[in-house]
Amino acid sequence: MREKSLLKILSRLIAKACKYEEKFEWDLTKPDGQPGRCLDFAKAQQHLAWCDETPLEDGFQRTVDWWEKNSGLTG
């Protein structure tokens, strides 16, 4: 199933950005979230001159770095 492999890829990217090195345990008896959606960025590109300049892995890392710096919750 394509959605499950995408979930695993995204989970690994987020774990890498958070420096999480433990093994994942997948409970296949539970729902895995919202069904997938196909996104169309044509309107954003047309009306806002928007384009995706940040690779997904870099975006995760920048988000985690910002959180660690600004949340006050990490040691």
Secondary structure, DSSP 8 states (H G I E B T S, - for coil): -HHHHHHHHHHHHHHHHTT--S-----TTS--SS-------HHHHHHH-----S-HHHHHHHHHHHHHHHSS---
